């Protein structure tokens, strides 16, 4: 289950959605525990990108049942994957809440570099959707150090572009 979940995530974040579909049906979560949360979260990402909101909500509930607190890397990863699945079906508010929980607070210090950049971008999107340019700029300020990261620079530049466009 772990290897399959990692493969699906890799394919999705590489932008290769067709091979992810081949393994989609094989990703049945175990009954309980952190591996169950990771499998359900990965399936949530897939089903979100399939535009299946009912499946996303069902899978989010499975993750929540298995991740009461994000106290390890599997739990944090599961929360982030559910956030990406929720964004895909338009639930940006709940996705942002999960990013903040996974990140350990507004600086998202508990996340790896790319997840921090993606999380901050999601928070910018939420702020801009609420017409709150000040909040979007505050999230942008938190992302400034990520501009020099070869892993996160393009995501951070996109975040900056969103704020600049909103600011006119």
C-alpha positions in Angstrom: 0.0 0.0 0.0 2.8 2.4 0.9 4.7 1.8 -2.3 1.6 2.2 -4.4 0.6 5.4 -2.6 4.1 6.8 -3.2 3.9 5.9 -6.9 0.5 7.5 -7.4 1.7 10.7 -5.6 4.9 10.8 -7.8 2.9 10.4 -11.0 0.4 13.0 -10.0 2.9 15.6 -9.0 4.8 14.9 -12.2 1.7 15.7 -14.1 1.3 12.1 -15.4 -2.3 11.4 -14.7 -2.9 8.5 -17.1 -0.6 6.0 -15.4 -2.1 7.1 -12.0 -5.4 5.9 -13.4 -4.0 2.4 -13.9 -3.2 2.0 -10.3 -6.3 3.9 -9.1 -8.4 0.8 -8.5 -5.6 -0.9 -6.6 -5.4 1.7 -3.8 -7.7 0.1 -1.2 -6.8 1.4 2.2 -6.0 -1.0 5.1 -8.5 -1.1 7.9 -6.9 1.5 10.2 -3.8 3.3 11.2 -1.4 5.7 9.5 -0.9 3.6 6.4 -4.7 3.6 6.0 -4.7 7.4 6.3 -2.0 7.7 3.7 -3.8 5.3 1.3 -7.1 7.1 1.8 -5.4 10.5 1.3 -3.7 9.4 -1.9 -7.1 8.1 -3.2 -8.6 11.5 -2.2 -6.0 13.3 -4.4 -6.9 10.9 -7.3 -10.7 11.2 -6.8 -10.5 15.0 -6.4 -8.8 15.2 -9.8 -11.5 12.9 -11.2 -14.0 15.6 -10.0 -15.7 13.2 -7.6 -16.6 15.3 -4.5 -18.6 12.6 -2.8 -15.7 10.2 -2.9 -13.4 13.0 -1.7 -15.6 13.6 1.4 -15.8 9.9 2.1 -12.0 9.6 1.9 -11.4 12.7 4.0 -13.5 11.1 6.7 -11.3 8.0 6.5 -8.2 10.1 6.9 -9.7 12.0 9.8 -10.6 8.7 11.5 -7.0 7.6 11.3 -5.2 10.9 11.9 -6.4 12.5 15.0 -3.3 14.7 15.2 -0.5 15.3 12.6 2.3 14.0 14.9 4.4 12.2 12.3 5.4 12.4 8.6 2.7 10.0 7.4 0.0 12.0 9.2 1.3 15.3 7.8 1.5 13.8 4.3 -2.0 12.5 4.6 -3.3 15.9 5.6 -1.5 17.5 2.6 -2.8 15.0 0.1 -6.4 15.5 1.4 -5.9 19.2 1.0 -4.9 18.8 -2.6 -7.9 16.5 -3.2 -10.2 19.1 -1.6 -8.8 21.9 -3.7 -9.5 19.8 -6.8 -13.2 19.8 -6.0 -13.3 23.4 -5.0 -13.2 23.2 -1.2 -10.4 25.7 -0.7 -11.4 26.7 2.8 -11.2 23.2 4.2 -8.0 22.5 2.2 -6.4 25.6 3.8 -7.4 24.5 7.3 -5.7 21.2 6.7 -2.6 22.9 5.3 -2.3 25.0 8.5 -2.8 22.0 10.7 -0.3 19.9 8.8 2.2 22.8 8.7 2.1 23.3 12.5 1.0 26.9 12.2 1.0 29.9 9.8 4.7 29.5 8.9 4.1 25.9 7.8 7.4 25.0 9.4 6.5 21.3 9.7 6.3 20.9 6.0 9.0 20.1 3.5 10.0 22.9 1.1 7.7 22.1 -1.8 4.7 21.4 0.4 5.3 24.7 2.2 5.3 26.5 -1.2 2.2 24.7 -2.3 0.5 25.3 1.0 1.3 29.0 1.0 0.0 29.3 -2.6 -3.2 27.7 -1.5 -3.5 30.2 1.4 -2.9 33.0 -1.1 -5.7 31.6 -3.3 -8.1 31.5 -0.4 -7.2 35.1 0.6 -7.7 36.4 -2.9 -11.0 34.5 -3.2 -12.1 36.5 -0.2 -10.9 39.7 -1.8 -8.3 40.1 1.0 -5.2 41.4 -0.7 -3.6 42.2 2.7 -3.8 38.6 3.8 -2.5 37.4 0.4 0.5 39.7 0.7 1.1 38.5 4.3 1.2 34.9 3.0 3.4 36.0 0.1 5.8 37.5 2.7 6.1 34.1 4.4 7.1 32.6 1.0 9.9 35.1 0.2 12.7 32.7 1.4 11.3 30.0 -1.0 12.1 32.1 -4.1 15.8 30.9 -3.9 14.9 27.2 -3.6 15.3 25.2 -6.9 12.5 23.0 -5.7 10.0 25.6 -4.8 11.0 28.7 -6.9 8.4 28.1 -9.7 5.6 27.5 -7.3 6.6 30.6 -5.3 6.9 32.7 -8.4 3.4 31.6 -9.4 2.2 32.7 -5.9 3.8 36.1 -6.4 2.2 36.4 -9.8 -1.2 35.7 -8.3 -0.7 38.5 -5.7 0.7 40.9 -8.3 -2.3 40.3 -10.7 -4.8 40.8 -7.8 -2.9 44.0 -6.9 -3.2 45.4 -10.4 
